[in-house]
């Protein structure tokens, strides 16, 4: 199963939000646009998400956004309890987004499906953080306490901040690519503890994924369409490098349940699935013979995707929302 929905805007980012806990027959997601005169955050509901043969989506709400919506991440409601007026509103569904205007913005969703709620109250901006004069492209939340947020952008810095403290610090990243730097957020000198240099591939790094069950394994996607697989236990060990796309890899993600599957989308217009269990290592040149398959091929770039159980949704510069089953890929 795969299905396309045309939107009329170039789409940069996608994130699943909530599932209807009472009926379990719908799930919400949000999509951000880019490169338009007025960019938007658009909220959709996918009815019967388990019925892969005939997915149906409906647009529930749209708000304008100043700048490109570069990335979106959900934020734990429990981490907002100490913010003013938040602990009295248990139905909040917070999320963060990064923008080309250098900001990170915290929103919450409340009564998204309640038609009696005024439009300006369904999605509300809680806080905005000015991190840079240049675009902020990626964001993630520290998994242990879920209090610290890290964001990175075109200024070459990693910005680490807390929602409650509303303070942030920056760690300089200026160094010729490609590399990976590991930081200890407890260290006040803001210098990396380890630096991993990729001498086998000189292309810039555009995406990164951590293995869900093996935290020492990191996969990086590059501008030339290749992935580099790193083992963080061995700083001097060169990564395994393999070409999987013909141009830049914009997003990488391991399947949250089937951790042997790595998904990727690219400027070349494809969304692929790699099966590490069926791929083989060439010890002569330290490369992987990739066993991969494709779900979607678009005329223009596929910029982002998200996974919920077996459901996968991607967004593209072809102005399409792409919906498919993450287990039904065509062999490359």
Residue pairs with C-beta under 8 A, 6 or more apart in sequence:
1 52
1 53
1 55
1 324
1 325
1 328
2 295
2 296
2 322
2 323
2 324
2 325
2 328
3 55
3 322
3 323
3 324
4 320
4 321
4 322
4 323
5 57
5 320
5 321
5 323
6 319
6 320
7 31
7 42
7 319
7 320
7 321
8 319
9 33
9 36
9 39
9 40
9 319
10 33
10 34
10 35
10 36
10 317
10 319
11 31
11 32
11 33
11 34
11 303
11 304
11 315
11 316
11 317
11 319
11 320
11 321
12 32
12 33
12 34
12 68
12 69
12 70
12 303
12 304
12 315
13 31
13 32
13 69
13 70
13 71
13 72
13 97
13 303
13 304
13 315
14 29
14 30
14 31
14 32
14 72
14 304
14 305
14 306
14 313
14 314
14 315
14 321
15 29
15 30
15 72
15 73
15 74
15 95
15 306
16 27
16 28
16 29
16 74
16 306
16 307
16 308
16 313
17 27
17 28
17 29
17 30
17 43
17 74
17 93
17 95
17 109
18 27
18 28
18 93
18 109
19 26
19 27
19 28
19 49
19 308
20 26
20 27
25 47
25 48
25 49
26 45
26 46
26 47
26 48
26 49
27 45
27 46
27 49
27 308
27 311
28 43
28 44
28 45
28 46
28 60
28 109
28 112
29 43
29 44
29 46
29 306
29 313
30 41
30 42
30 43
30 44
30 72
30 95
31 41
31 42
31 44
31 315
31 321
32 39
32 40
32 41
32 42
32 65
32 68
32 69
32 70
32 72
32 97
33 39
33 40
33 42
33 65
33 68
33 69
34 68
34 69
34 70
34 100
34 303
35 68
38 64
39 64
39 65
39 66
39 67
39 68
39 69
40 62
40 63
40 64
40 65
40 69
41 62
41 63
41 64
41 65
41 69
41 97
41 107
41 123
42 59
42 61
42 62
43 59
43 60
43 61
43 62
43 109
43 112
43 123
44 57
44 58
44 59
44 60
44 321
45 57
45 58
45 60
45 113
46 55
46 56
46 57
46 311
46 313
46 323
47 55
47 56
47 57
47 58
48 54
48 55
48 56
49 55
49 308
49 309
49 311
52 310
52 311
52 324
52 325
52 328
55 323
57 321
57 323
60 112
60 113
61 112
61 119
61 122
61 123
63 123
65 97
65 99
66 99
66 101
67 99
67 100
67 101
67 103
67 135
68 99
68 100
68 135
69 97
69 98
69 99
70 97
70 98
70 99
70 100
70 135
70 136
70 137
70 138
71 97
71 98
71 137
71 138
71 139
71 304
72 95
72 96
72 97
73 95
73 96
73 97
73 139
73 140
73 141
74 93
74 94
74 95
74 96
75 94
75 95
75 96
75 106
75 141
75 163
76 94
76 141
76 146
77 90
77 92
77 93
77 94
78 146
79 146
79 147
79 163
79 164
80 86
80 87
80 92
80 94
80 126
80 163
81 87
82 164
83 126
83 163
83 164
86 92
86 126
89 108
89 110
91 110
91 111
92 108
92 109
92 110
93 108
93 109
93 110
94 106
94 107
94 108
94 109
94 126
95 106
95 107
95 108
95 109
96 104
96 105
96 106
96 107
96 139
96 141
96 149
97 104
97 105
97 107
97 139
98 104
98 135
98 136
98 137
98 138
98 139
98 151
98 153
99 105
99 135
99 136
100 135
100 136
101 135
102 130
102 131
102 132
102 133
102 134
102 135
102 136
102 153
102 155
103 128
103 129
103 130
103 131
103 136
104 128
104 129
104 131
104 136
104 139
104 149
104 151
104 159
104 161
105 125
105 127
105 128
105 129
106 125
106 126
106 127
106 128
106 129
106 163
107 123
107 124
107 125
107 126
108 123
108 124
108 126
109 122
109 123
110 117
110 121
110 122
110 123
110 124
111 117
111 121
111 122
112 122
112 123
114 122
127 163
127 166
129 161
129 166
129 168
131 151
131 153
131 159
131 161
131 168
131 170
132 153
132 154
132 155
132 157
132 159
133 155
134 153
134 154
134 155
135 153
135 154
136 151
136 152
136 153
136 159
137 152
137 153
137 154
138 151
138 152
138 153
139 149
139 150
139 151
139 152
140 149
140 150
140 151
141 148
141 149
141 150
142 148
142 149
142 150
142 185
147 162
147 163
147 164
148 160
148 161
148 162
148 185
149 160
149 161
149 162
149 163
150 158
150 159
150 160
151 158
151 159
151 161
152 158
152 159
152 173
153 159
156 172
156 173
156 174
157 170
157 171
157 172
157 173
158 170
158 171
158 173
158 181
158 183
159 168
159 169
159 170
160 168
160 169
160 170
160 171
160 185
161 167
161 168
161 169
162 168
169 190
170 190
171 183
171 190
171 191
171 192
172 190
173 181
175 195
177 202
177 203
177 204
177 205
178 197
178 198
178 201
178 202
178 203
178 204
178 205
178 220
178 222
178 228
179 195
179 196
179 197
179 198
179 205
180 195
180 196
180 198
180 205
180 208
180 218
180 220
180 230
181 192
181 194
181 195
181 196
182 192
182 193
182 194
182 195
182 196
182 232
183 190
183 191
183 192
183 193
184 193
187 193
194 232
194 235
195 235
196 230
196 232
196 235
196 239
198 205
198 220
198 228
198 238
198 239
198 241
199 238
200 228
200 238
200 239
200 241
200 286
201 222
201 224
201 226
201 228
201 239
201 241
203 222
203 223
203 224
203 226
204 222
204 223
205 220
205 221
205 222
205 223
206 221
206 222
206 223
206 248
206 249
206 250
207 220
207 221
207 249
207 250
207 251
207 252
207 264
208 218
208 219
208 220
208 221
208 252
209 218
209 219
209 221
209 252
209 253
209 254
209 262
210 217
210 218
210 254
211 217
211 218
211 219
211 254
211 259
212 254
212 256
212 259
213 259
214 259
215 232
216 231
216 232
216 233
217 229
217 230
217 231
217 232
218 229
218 230
218 232
219 227
219 228
219 229
219 230
219 252
219 262
220 227
220 228
220 230
220 239
220 252
221 227
221 248
221 249
221 250
221 251
221 252
221 264
222 228
222 248
222 249
223 247
223 248
224 243
224 247
224 248
225 243
225 244
225 245
225 246
225 247
225 248
225 249
225 266
225 268
226 241
226 242
226 243
226 244
226 245
226 249
227 241
227 242
227 244
227 249
227 252
227 262
227 264
227 274
228 239
228 240
228 241
229 239
229 240
229 241
229 242
229 288
230 239
231 237
238 286
240 281
240 286
240 287
240 288
241 286
241 287
242 287
242 288
242 289
242 290
244 264
244 272
244 274
244 290
244 292
245 264
245 266
245 267
245 268
245 270
245 272
246 266
246 268
247 266
247 267
247 268
248 266
248 267
249 264
249 265
249 266
249 267
250 265
250 266
250 267
250 301
250 302
250 303
250 304
251 264
251 265
251 303
251 304
251 305
252 262
252 263
252 264
253 262
253 263
253 305
253 306
253 307
254 261
254 262
254 263
255 261
255 262
255 263
255 307
255 326
256 307
257 309
260 275
260 276
260 277
261 273
261 274
261 275
261 276
261 326
262 273
262 274
262 276
263 271
263 272
263 273
263 274
263 305
263 307
263 312
263 326
264 271
264 272
264 274
265 271
265 272
265 301
265 302
265 303
265 304
265 305
265 314
266 272
266 301
266 302
267 301
268 301
269 297
269 298
269 299
269 300
269 301
269 302
269 316
269 318
270 294
270 296
270 297
270 298
270 302
271 294
271 295
271 296
271 302
271 305
271 312
271 314
271 322
272 292
272 293
272 294
272 295
272 329
272 332
273 292
273 293
273 294
273 295
273 326
273 329
274 290
274 291
274 292
275 291
275 292
275 293
278 291
279 288
279 289
279 290
279 291
280 288
280 289
281 287
281 288
281 289
282 288
282 289
292 332
293 329
293 330
293 331
293 332
294 329
294 330
294 332
295 312
295 322
295 324
295 326
295 328
295 329
295 330
296 302
296 314
296 322
296 324
298 316
298 317
298 318
298 320
298 322
299 318
300 316
300 317
300 318
301 316
301 317
302 314
302 315
302 316
302 317
302 322
303 315
303 316
303 317
304 314
304 315
305 312
305 313
305 314
305 315
305 322
306 312
306 313
307 326
310 325
310 326
310 327
311 323
311 324
311 325
311 326
312 323
312 324
312 325
312 326
313 321
313 322
313 323
313 324
314 321
314 322
314 324
315 321
315 322
316 322
